[in-house]
């Protein structure tokens, strides 16, 4: 099943799993099912970072950056190509949270303005809403879910009025396995004439993204998750409308130029949302990761990720005492579950002893959703295209045979 927010303009082709795993040294060490936390990087990513750092150590930081100028610039094109954007619409920042913050805190929100968000909104985003609500008096309204656990697009339409200034949602929540209808909500935002901010932290790298079809003003994402890039990297997409209308919450001599004693001019591209100091090595690594993903092919990655996740859900559902907690008509590579009489942290620790990496997720990260569903802390296993059927089977078998407390 496809979703309108996922680009499907080219056919998926088979992934050379042997080659991909040979390119991923971590596959020989662990069964890595924590890709929604931080995926295993391919060798070209790691090698590009080490190579730059070694060069910087030999000739100096400024000099190494100048020598690598073309390579650094190419990261903008590589990242833009992931989502169908243009290089001038991309800002490279330290992480997805900073990317999201630079967009949100720059929006001209005032007392009484309404922000529509989702029940599965990520904690860091919702905390920002609460802070701005206290500072400025904005109103936070949560769009109900439909019967599948996704954002109810019809309900969002019914909530529109002239005070709605922003629709802001998480595309793929940190848990729950679903993919929210990003394109349909873009149509709602256009109907309202409001801004649209999409947190794509968990979707970029595991599925094709069509930024034009989604129609958002901003999209934030990270390098370390499904994109398989280095930690401490992220990016912000800003539409031409957003670039023309939105000033970042703070600026420096990179984002703007001091034109006279009392005047300044902000850049006319998305780099107005950046700051001057950056980790050049990891920026290069991010570009390599983006090109690697495009070479493997996002349609192929998406097809394999969904297949592996479906296999894992089926195996877990067959185990007595295990409940899979995923929702959505379209499910992604994040699989969440609970085990009767076994704590999530205990399961995670047991799996780690077997060299199987997974994660846990509690209500503090998606409080409205998890409190509303009465869920305890979940075990989160997130697959990627380099995982094998055998690794999926191994996790399920370890859950099946792990003694109950």
VORO-478742 format. One record per residue (C-alpha): residue in one letter; x, y, z. Coordinates in steps of 0.001 Angstrom, whole numbers, padded with zeros to 6 digits, always signed. Layout:
BEGIN
aXYZ...
This chain:
BEGIN
x+000000+000000+000000x+001328+003455-000821x+000716+006797+000827x+000456+010119-001014x+003432+011581+000887x+005778+008868-000364x+007264+009292-003796x+006803+006232-006045x+007991+007603-009365x+010539+004878-010017x+010322+001141-009625x+012137-000561-006777x+014977-002845-007743x+016573-005638-005773x+019212-004599-003250x+022555-006425-003378x+022417-007468+000262x+025846-009114+000224x+027483-005937-001050x+025561-003693+001327x+026468-005802+004353x+030112-005971+003264x+029971-002162+003180x+028656-002147+006759x+031294-003439+009211x+028846-003354+012103x+026860-006183+010538x+029698-008552+011501x+029537-007407+015123x+025862-007063+016060x+022310-007566+014919x+021414-003922+014716x+017690-003272+015106x+017984+000220+016527x+018007+002132+013257x+015386+004597+014483x+017985+005552+017096x+021145+005561+015014x+021768+003299+012029x+025064+001608+011219x+027002+003790+008772x+028438+002383+005539x+032212+002420+005119x+032240+005302+002601x+030640+007569+005214x+033100+006688+007952x+036087+006816+005613x+035149+010269+004320x+034995+011637+007867x+038301+010109+008952x+040004+011242+005763x+038913+014836+006296x+039877+014896+009985x+043326+013566+009160x+043749+016193+006455x+042595+018923+008842x+045133+017764+011419x+047906+018043+008842x+047172+021431+007283x+044803+023302+009644x+041072+023711+010056x+040401+026761+007887x+042751+025505+005202x+041188+022038+005094x+037695+023563+004787x+038851+025753+001921x+040428+022788+000139x+037204+020779+000573x+034882+023602-000495x+033451+021768-003504x+032893+018610-001481x+031154+020564+001270x+028966+022347-001263x+028029+019031-002849x+026337+017978+000386x+023583+020525-000242x+022822+018983-003629x+022976+015447-002257x+020571+016210+000585x+018233+018178-001689x+018022+015241-004098x+016734+012997-001296x+013496+014944-001049x+013164+016548-004481x+014270+019993-003329x+016764+022532-004675x+020171+023089-003009x+019351+026703-002086x+016421+025371-000021x+018659+023310+002288x+020313+024394+005532x+022811+022099+007233x+022670+022171+011025x+023847+020211+014051x+020805+017972+014459x+017137+017614+013637x+016002+019369+016798x+018049+022466+015982x+016682+022373+012431x+013107+022190+013705x+013739+024891+016323x+015195+027309+013773x+011973+027031+011813x+009452+027042+014648x+010968+029796+016772x+011277+031999+013698x+007545+031888+012933x+005586+035109+013629x+003219+033660+016226x+001332+035870+018675x-001315+035660+021396x-004389+033716+020318x-002766+032116+017281x-003524+028423+016983x-001057+025620+016278x-002543+022332+015087x-000477+019267+015905x-000926+015508+016245x-001446+013078+019106x+001810+011321+018235x+003859+014527+018253x+007435+014150+019473x+008278+015458+022947x+010891+018029+021925x+008423+019639+019518x+005558+019683+021992x+007799+021173+024676x+008525+024030+022268x+004781+024574+021775x+004326+024727+025538x+007174+027196+025959x+005875+029535+023264x+002364+029174+024664x+003647+030427+028025x+005689+033213+026445x+003242+034455+023825x-000161+032943+024587x-000499+030751+021495x-003101+027971+021588x-002093+024332+021055x-004831+022184+019490x-004336+018467+018937x-005919+016955+015830x-007711+013694+016673x-006600+010385+015189x-008722+008399+012767x-009629+004759+013301x-006184+003683+012096x-004292+005834+014587x-003214+008380+011956x-003900+012103+011972x-007552+012538+010956x-007400+014814+007925x-011150+015467+007972x-010957+016545+011606x-008087+018871+010756x-010199+020521+008074x-013047+021022+010534x-010672+022666+013021x-009598+025402+010608x-010352+029050+011271x-008562+032336+010693x-006535+031904+013896x-004765+028748+012674x-001270+029943+011806x+000626+026641+011808x+000097+022937+011189x+003025+021021+012654x+003227+017237+012819x+005644+014344+013001x+005656+012360+009748x+006761+009056+011315x+006342+009037+015112x+009128+007800+017341x+007020+004728+018105x+003860+003120+016794x+005033+002170+013317x+002713+004462+011389x+003260+006963+008598x+001096+010057+008953x-000653+011459+005813x+001767+014306+005172x+000557+015223+001701x-003101+015368+002703x-002220+017652+005612x-000299+019837+003186x-003551+020347+001326x-005217+021306+004606x-002467+023847+005300x-002885+025365+001849x-006633+025626+002428x-005945+027496+005653x-003182+029647+004186x-001058+028778+007204x+002510+027551+007575x+003250+023829+007576x+006188+022312+009483x+006972+018610+009052x+009264+016654+011359x+010701+014005+009029x+013380+012790+011429x+012264+009148+011161x+011158+009108+007526x+014082+010511+005527x+016299+007600+004546x+013767+004815+004867x+011264+005969+002242x+011074+008254-000803x+009987+011790+000068x+008420+014191-002436x+008667+017678-000968x+006609+019256-003758x+003730+016832-003227x+003833+017337+000540x+003832+021102+000138x+005342+021989+003504x+007102+025247+004303x+009705+023504+006453x+010960+019936+006814x+013501+018927+009441x+015532+015743+009582x+018657+014105+010951x+021652+012271+009557x+022083+009549+012162x+018888+007562+011763x+017671+005851+008586x+019915+008017+006424x+022943+006214+007951x+024917+009416+008331x+027046+010638+011237x+025690+011789+014562x+025635+015540+015088x+024239+016270+011632x+020841+017386+010447x+019170+019540+007838x+016285+021903+007343x+014362+022310+004107x+012797+025741+003668x+010441+026525+000813x+010955+029643-001260x+007967+031155+000529x+009543+030422+003915x+012899+031857+002830x+011197+035055+001699x+009005+035463+004797x+010702+033905+007833x+013706+035258+009700x+015566+032803+011928x+015309+033329+015698x+018986+034288+015849x+021623+035182+013290x+025375+035499+012948x+027884+036613+010338x+027096+033562+008198x+023319+033934+008224x+023482+037674+007603x+025835+040459+006511x+026480+043568+008618x+025968+046150+005901x+026333+049366+007938x+026524+050442+011568x+022779+050020+012102x+021804+047689+009258x+022139+044064+008224x+020966+041906+005336x+019903+038297+005818x+020881+035701+003243x+018323+034987+000528x+018613+031196+000766x+017968+028551+003425x+021439+029041+004847x+019986+031968+006789x+018987+029194+009249x+022592+028024+009692x+025402+029417+011812x+029032+029879+010833x+030807+027236+012907x+030242+023680+011730x+031825+020236+011787x+033107+020017+008230x+034018+016337+008527x+030526+015231+009467x+028933+017534+006883x+030968+015735+004250x+029874+012423+005777x+026237+013510+005571x+026623+014184+001867x+028207+010770+001335x+025323+009148+003240x+022749+010958+001099x+024450+009866-002118x+024744+006311-000802x+021005+006177-000079x+020197+007542-003518x+022485+004965-005126x+020831+002077-003292x+017489+003646-004221x+014831+004935-001841x+012019+002898-003467x+014085-000277-003002x+014988+000672+000565x+011342+001366+001392x+010178-001898-000109x+012706-003945+001849x+012210-002083+005121x+008462-002638+005002x+008906-006311+004153x+011298-006930+007047x+009098-005007+009490x+006005-006940+008394x+007879-010189+008974x+008881-009088+012463x+005343-008018+013381x+004004-011376+012212x+006569-013345+014216x+006082-011292+017368x+002308-011510+017134x+002560-015306+017162x+004356-015339+020537x+002108-015831+023602x+002127-012793+025855x+003515-010417+023213x+001405-007557+021886x+002490-005503+018881x+001453-001878+019388x+001803-000461+015884x-000873+001551+014094x-001545+003073+010692x-002690+001968+007266x+000901+002347+006074x+003445+000923+008480x+007167+001632+008394x+010331+000035+009741x+009634+000874+013398x+008105-002050+015300x+006933-001571+018892x+005667-004186+021288x+005123-005134+024933x+005607-008481+026649x+003360-009627+029452x+005249-010082+032745x+008469-008686+031275x+009738-005126+031520x+010903-003402+028359x+014265-002503+029911x+014822-006134+030904x+014126-007301+027365x+016469-004695+025918x+019252-005764+028293x+018700-009447+027497x+018853-008788+023766x+022010-006713+024177x+023660-009725+025834x+022832-011656+022664x+024376-008843+020574x+020975-007705+019356x+020455-003942+019523x+017019-002482+020107x+015599+000381+022124x+012782+001286+024497x+010313+004148+024368x+008249+005545+027226x+005427+008041+027549x+007711+011026+028085x+008542+010989+024353x+004984+010781+022960x+002880+011488+026011x-000483+012223+024401x-000412+009054+022316x+000941+006656+024932x-001117+008041+027810x-004194+007936+025603x-003608+004311+024664x-002667+003332+028213x+000683+001993+027075x+003608+001263+029357x+007189+001528+028174x+007523-000162+024772x+010282-002202+023221x+011231-000630+019890x+012918-002668+017169x+013606-000711+014000x+014778-002530+010879x+016785-001323+007910x+017515-002648+004456x+020837-004206+005481x+019119-006463+008015x+018395-010078+007066x+015473-012425+007575x+017731-014443+009861x+018329-011413+012085x+014600-010777+012311x+014053-014429+013233x+016796-014239+015883x+015131-011325+017665x+011761-013044+017645x+013246-016325+018907x+015017-014538+021737x+011730-012932+022758x+010002-016316+022563x+012577-018085+024759x+013415-015275+027194x+012210-016424+030647x+009403-014436+032218x+010107-012637+035448
